[in-house]
Amino acid sequence: MNSENSIAQTGVLQPHSDPAVVRGGRDRRPSGGQSPRVRTTRADPIRTLGRVLVWAFVTFNLLVFAFLILSSFKTTTDIFRAPWGIPGSLNFANWTNAWNESGFARATLNTAGLALGASFCTLAVSAPAAYVLSRIRTRSAGPLSVFFALGLGIPAQVTVIPLFEMMSRVGLVNSLLGLFIIYTATHVPFTVFLLTGFMRSLPREIEEAAAIDGASPFRSFWQVMLPLARSGLVTVLILNIISMWNETLLGIVFLQTVEKYTVSLALLNFLSSMQFSGADYGGLFAGVCILVLPMLALYLWLWRRIIEGITLGAGK
């Protein structure tokens, strides 16, 4: 009737205004003359609560970081007088004292050498193992993957005494080389586990095409798969560097002289020396900045690549 009235009034056939009538002139309204229900979206309270907690956590960390930076440029008196106040003048003496007199310069070089060298060595050992585990189709693939995954569940405290006994017998206690070997060995399970999942996401057709062209398995791995796995390699490399940079327990056990301390041990040594030389919280906060800022800058530089590698690796 609506169409007939429209034709009678205007002389032109108007499109049907009833949304329940679709193409073909069929009435798709529910039986009984009821109009279709309109779906309404409600905010999920759990998701809303999760967002609030995440933003609260982020805000708390930003406030702590701001307090850390501000305090590193203050004297101890100013820190207690106005903890959140902006310093009237930047006191760079805290940074120079922490860097030169407290041993942070040598400790930073020791830590950088250990973290970079052990991370690359771990990657060189773990990448071929992860490639093999992601490609073999035998019954041994599952147990081997579980074997590496079990290494993730062993606490570091459990391995300290056996490792110390082994390193004592070969004369590698209080040696950066001994700590280098331990860092490499303890990070292999995590690296293999993450890279195995990432390499499983890479297409097999590319390897098959390389094999048809006459490439050996080693050449396919070196020239084909490694470039494709660049995101995963960078991700696990950065995560290992951050982990080794912040490591403290093994350094306390195996390093005994100040000349071989890492950054975290230099910070602990500086804190303990305050009991005898007097409180220097400005220098202490400057030392914390020396420990935190390099890894923070590294993560901010490569955070997209890190998230991409973890996401792709977790998808398989």
C-alpha positions as CSV (number, residue, x, y, z in Angstrom):
1,M,0.0,0.0,0.0
2,N,2.9,2.4,0.7
3,S,4.2,2.0,-2.8
4,E,0.7,2.5,-4.4
5,N,0.2,5.7,-2.3
6,S,3.7,7.0,-3.4
7,I,2.8,6.4,-7.1
8,A,-0.5,8.0,-6.7
9,Q,0.9,11.2,-5.1
10,T,4.1,11.7,-7.1
11,G,3.6,9.6,-10.1
12,V,7.1,8.1,-9.6
13,L,7.8,4.8,-8.0
14,Q,9.7,5.5,-4.7
15,P,12.0,3.0,-3.0
16,H,10.3,1.2,-0.2
17,S,10.9,2.9,3.1
18,D,10.3,-0.2,5.2
19,P,13.7,-1.6,6.3
20,A,12.2,-5.0,6.8
21,V,11.5,-5.4,3.1
22,V,14.6,-6.3,1.2
23,R,15.3,-6.8,-2.5
24,G,12.9,-8.9,-4.4
25,G,9.9,-7.4,-2.5
26,R,9.9,-10.0,0.2
27,D,8.9,-9.1,3.7
28,R,11.6,-10.4,6.1
29,R,9.9,-9.2,9.3
30,P,9.5,-11.7,12.0
31,S,6.1,-13.5,12.2
32,G,3.5,-12.0,14.4
33,G,4.1,-8.5,13.2
34,Q,7.0,-7.9,15.5
35,S,9.8,-5.5,14.4
36,P,13.4,-6.9,14.3
37,R,15.4,-6.6,17.4
38,V,18.2,-4.1,17.4
39,R,21.4,-5.4,19.0
40,T,23.0,-3.2,21.5
41,T,26.7,-3.5,22.5
42,R,27.5,-3.2,26.2
43,A,30.9,-2.4,27.6
44,D,32.5,-5.5,29.0
45,P,33.2,-4.8,32.7
46,I,36.1,-7.2,32.8
47,R,37.7,-5.6,29.8
48,T,37.1,-2.1,31.2
49,L,38.7,-3.2,34.5
50,G,41.7,-4.6,32.7
51,R,42.2,-1.4,30.8
52,V,42.0,0.6,34.0
53,L,44.6,-1.7,35.7
54,V,46.9,-1.5,32.7
55,W,46.8,2.3,32.6
56,A,47.2,2.5,36.4
57,F,50.3,0.3,36.1
58,V,51.7,2.4,33.2
59,T,51.1,5.6,35.2
60,F,52.8,4.2,38.2
61,N,55.9,3.2,36.2
62,L,56.0,6.6,34.6
63,L,55.9,8.3,37.9
64,V,58.6,6.1,39.3
65,F,60.8,6.8,36.2
66,A,60.2,10.6,36.6
67,F,61.2,10.4,40.3
68,L,64.3,8.5,39.3
69,I,65.4,11.0,36.7
70,L,64.7,14.0,38.9
71,S,66.5,12.5,41.9
72,S,69.6,11.7,39.9
73,F,70.2,15.5,39.5
74,K,69.6,16.4,43.2
75,T,71.7,16.4,46.3
76,T,70.7,14.1,49.1
77,T,69.3,17.1,51.1
78,D,67.1,18.2,48.2
79,I,65.8,14.6,47.7
80,F,64.5,14.5,51.3
81,R,63.4,18.1,51.3
82,A,61.3,18.0,48.1
83,P,61.1,14.5,46.7
84,W,58.9,15.6,43.7
85,G,60.3,19.1,43.3
86,I,62.2,20.1,40.1
87,P,65.8,20.7,40.9
88,G,66.9,24.4,40.7
89,S,70.1,23.4,38.9
90,L,71.2,20.1,37.3
91,N,73.7,18.5,39.5
92,F,75.8,16.4,37.1
93,A,78.3,15.6,39.8
94,N,76.1,12.7,40.8
95,W,76.6,11.2,37.3
96,T,80.3,11.8,37.1
97,N,81.0,10.4,40.6
98,A,78.9,7.3,39.9
99,W,80.6,6.8,36.5
100,N,84.2,7.4,37.5
101,E,84.6,6.9,41.2
102,S,82.1,4.2,41.8
103,G,83.3,1.8,39.1
104,F,80.3,2.1,36.8
105,A,82.5,2.8,33.8
106,R,84.4,-0.5,34.0
107,A,81.2,-2.4,35.1
108,T,79.3,-1.0,32.1
109,L,82.0,-2.3,29.7
110,N,82.1,-5.7,31.4
111,T,78.3,-6.0,31.2
112,A,78.1,-4.8,27.6
113,G,80.7,-7.3,26.5
114,L,79.1,-10.2,28.4
115,A,75.6,-9.4,27.2
116,L,76.4,-8.8,23.5
117,G,78.9,-11.7,23.2
118,A,76.8,-14.2,25.1
119,S,73.6,-13.2,23.2
120,F,75.2,-13.6,19.8
121,C,76.8,-16.9,20.9
122,T,73.4,-18.2,22.2
123,L,71.8,-17.2,18.9
124,A,74.5,-19.0,16.9
125,V,73.9,-22.2,18.8
126,S,70.1,-22.1,19.1
127,A,69.1,-21.0,15.6
128,P,70.2,-24.3,13.9
129,A,68.6,-26.4,16.6
130,A,65.4,-24.4,16.3
131,Y,65.4,-24.9,12.6
132,V,65.8,-28.6,12.8
133,L,63.1,-29.0,15.5
134,S,60.7,-27.0,13.3
135,R,61.3,-29.1,10.3
136,I,61.8,-32.7,11.3
137,R,58.7,-34.9,11.2
138,T,59.8,-37.9,13.3
139,R,58.8,-39.2,16.7
140,S,61.8,-37.7,18.3
141,A,60.8,-34.1,17.4
142,G,58.3,-33.9,20.3
143,P,60.5,-35.2,23.0
144,L,63.4,-33.0,21.9
145,S,61.1,-29.9,22.0
146,V,59.9,-30.9,25.5
147,F,63.5,-31.4,26.5
148,F,64.4,-27.8,25.6
149,A,61.1,-26.5,27.1
150,L,61.9,-28.2,30.4
151,G,64.9,-25.9,30.7
152,L,62.6,-23.0,31.1
153,G,61.2,-24.4,34.3
154,I,64.5,-24.9,36.2
155,P,65.0,-22.0,38.7
156,A,68.5,-20.4,38.6
157,Q,68.9,-21.0,42.4
158,V,68.8,-24.8,41.8
159,T,71.8,-24.6,39.4
160,V,74.0,-22.3,41.4
161,I,75.8,-24.9,43.5
162,P,76.4,-27.5,40.7
163,L,77.6,-24.7,38.4
164,F,80.0,-23.3,41.0
165,E,81.4,-26.7,41.6
166,M,82.0,-27.2,37.9
167,M,83.6,-23.8,37.4
168,S,85.8,-24.2,40.4
169,R,87.3,-27.4,39.0
170,V,88.2,-25.8,35.7
171,G,89.4,-22.5,37.3
172,L,86.7,-20.3,35.9
173,V,85.4,-18.8,39.2
174,N,85.9,-15.0,39.3
175,S,86.2,-15.0,35.5
176,L,84.2,-13.2,32.9
177,L,84.8,-16.1,30.6
178,G,83.1,-18.5,33.0
179,L,80.1,-16.2,33.4
180,F,80.0,-15.9,29.6
181,I,79.7,-19.6,29.3
182,I,77.0,-19.8,32.0
183,Y,75.0,-17.0,30.4
184,T,75.1,-18.7,27.0
185,A,74.1,-22.1,28.4
186,T,71.3,-20.9,30.6
187,H,69.6,-18.9,27.7
188,V,69.7,-21.6,25.1
189,P,66.4,-23.2,26.2
190,F,64.4,-20.0,25.9
191,T,66.0,-19.1,22.6
192,V,65.4,-22.5,21.1
193,F,61.8,-22.5,22.3
194,L,61.0,-19.1,20.9
195,L,62.8,-19.6,17.6
196,T,61.2,-23.0,17.0
197,G,57.7,-21.5,17.1
198,F,58.8,-18.7,14.9
199,M,60.4,-20.9,12.2
200,R,57.3,-23.1,12.1
201,S,55.4,-20.1,10.8
202,L,57.7,-19.8,7.8
203,P,56.5,-21.5,4.6
204,R,58.0,-24.8,3.6
205,E,57.5,-24.0,-0.1
206,I,60.5,-21.7,-0.2
207,E,62.8,-24.4,1.1
208,E,61.4,-26.8,-1.4
209,A,62.0,-24.4,-4.2
210,A,65.6,-23.9,-3.0
211,A,66.1,-27.7,-2.9
212,I,64.8,-28.0,-6.4
213,D,67.4,-25.4,-7.5
214,G,70.1,-27.6,-6.0
215,A,70.6,-25.9,-2.6
216,S,71.9,-28.1,0.2
217,P,70.0,-28.1,3.6
218,F,72.8,-25.9,5.1
219,R,72.6,-23.4,2.2
220,S,68.8,-23.3,2.5
221,F,69.1,-22.5,6.2
222,W,71.8,-20.0,5.8
223,Q,70.7,-18.1,2.7
224,V,66.9,-18.6,2.7
225,M,65.6,-19.2,6.2
226,L,67.8,-17.0,8.3
227,P,66.9,-13.8,6.3
228,L,63.2,-14.7,6.6
229,A,63.5,-15.3,10.3
230,R,65.1,-11.9,10.9
231,S,62.3,-10.6,13.0
232,G,62.4,-13.6,15.3
233,L,66.2,-13.4,15.6
234,V,66.2,-9.7,16.5
235,T,63.5,-10.3,19.0
236,V,65.2,-13.1,20.9
237,L,68.6,-11.3,20.6
238,I,67.2,-8.2,22.3
239,L,65.4,-10.2,25.0
240,N,68.6,-12.1,25.8
241,I,70.6,-8.9,26.0
242,I,68.1,-7.3,28.4
243,S,68.1,-10.4,30.6
244,M,71.8,-10.7,30.8
245,W,72.2,-6.9,31.4
246,N,70.0,-7.1,34.4
247,E,71.2,-10.4,35.8
248,T,72.5,-10.3,39.4
249,L,72.4,-13.7,41.1
250,L,75.0,-15.5,39.0
251,G,77.2,-12.4,39.1
252,I,77.2,-12.3,42.9
253,V,78.2,-16.0,43.0
254,F,80.9,-16.1,40.4
255,L,82.5,-12.7,40.4
256,Q,84.6,-11.7,43.4
257,T,86.7,-8.7,42.5
258,V,85.5,-5.2,41.8
259,E,87.4,-5.0,38.5
260,K,85.2,-7.8,37.1
261,Y,81.8,-6.6,38.4
262,T,78.8,-6.1,36.2
263,V,76.6,-3.0,36.4
264,S,74.1,-4.6,38.8
265,L,77.0,-5.6,41.1
266,A,78.5,-2.2,40.9
267,L,75.2,-0.7,42.0
268,L,75.0,-3.1,45.0
269,N,78.6,-2.3,45.9
270,F,77.8,1.4,45.8
271,L,74.8,0.9,48.0
272,S,76.8,-1.1,50.6
273,S,79.6,1.6,50.6
274,M,77.1,4.2,51.6
275,Q,77.0,2.6,55.1
276,F,80.6,3.7,55.7
277,S,81.1,6.8,53.5
278,G,77.7,8.4,54.2
279,A,74.4,8.6,52.3
280,D,74.7,9.7,48.7
281,Y,71.2,9.1,47.3
282,G,71.8,11.4,44.3
283,G,74.7,9.2,43.2
284,L,72.7,6.1,43.9
285,F,69.8,7.2,41.6
286,A,72.4,8.2,39.0
287,G,73.7,4.7,39.1
288,V,70.2,3.3,38.7
289,C,69.8,5.5,35.6
290,I,73.0,4.1,34.2
291,L,71.6,0.6,34.7
292,V,68.1,1.3,33.3
293,L,68.5,3.8,30.5
294,P,70.5,1.7,28.0
295,M,68.0,-1.1,28.0
296,L,65.1,1.3,27.9
297,A,66.5,3.1,24.9
298,L,67.2,-0.3,23.2
299,Y,63.6,-1.4,23.7
300,L,62.1,1.9,22.6
301,W,64.2,1.7,19.4
302,L,63.2,-1.9,18.5
303,W,59.8,-2.4,20.3
304,R,57.9,-3.0,17.1
305,R,60.3,-5.7,15.9
306,I,60.2,-7.3,19.3
307,I,56.4,-7.5,19.5
308,E,56.2,-8.7,15.9
309,G,58.6,-11.5,16.6
310,I,56.9,-12.6,19.7
311,T,53.4,-12.5,18.1
312,L,54.5,-14.6,15.1
313,G,56.4,-17.1,17.3
314,A,53.4,-17.6,19.5
315,G,51.1,-18.2,16.7
316,K,52.5,-21.7,15.9
